[in-house]
Structure formats: C-alpha cells, structure tokens
Amino acid sequence: MENDIEYKRLIWHSRRGMLELDILMLPFVREVYPSLPEEDQVRYRQLIECEDNDLFAWFMQRSRPEDPELARIIDLILQRVQPG
C-alpha cells in the first residue's frame, strides 16, 4: 500500500464494534481493498463514514443505499462472502 498510515487508518475505521460488520469489513479492507481500482477505494472510504445501523441494514440486505456508489461497494463486499 502506498500510504501505510492511510491504510492503517482504514483498518482502524473498518473496526466497527459490531461483530457482523467486523466480519465483513476487516477481511475486505485487508485482502481486497489494496487491489481495488481507485474508484472503488474511494467508494470504500465513503462507506466507512456511514453509520453502523445503516451499514448493518445494507449488509443484511434489509435495505439498499440510495447512493448508487455506496450500493456498488456494498455489493462488492457481499459478493466476496456470497460468491455466485
């Protein structure tokens, strides 16, 4: 990763304190984020600014983000754990 401090910040902010979110977000940021295109990295950085309740609803597929950019990164994370 180019900027080690920024990457560590992303890992820190990906820790949400809610196990369901941690299970999805931490492996994604560690294993997938570094190889994402810049546009998707930007989307992920936007995602981690969202409220935990919203993230939980989106990841549990109870609702969808109104922003199509956020919906795309949610889909990428879910595809990682729900292949097919």
Buried (B, 14 or more C-beta within 10 A) or exposed (E): EEEEEEBEEBEEBBEBEBEEBEEBBBBBBEEBBEEBEEEBBEBBBBBBEBEEEEBBBBBEEEEEBEBEBBBBBBBBBBEEEEEE
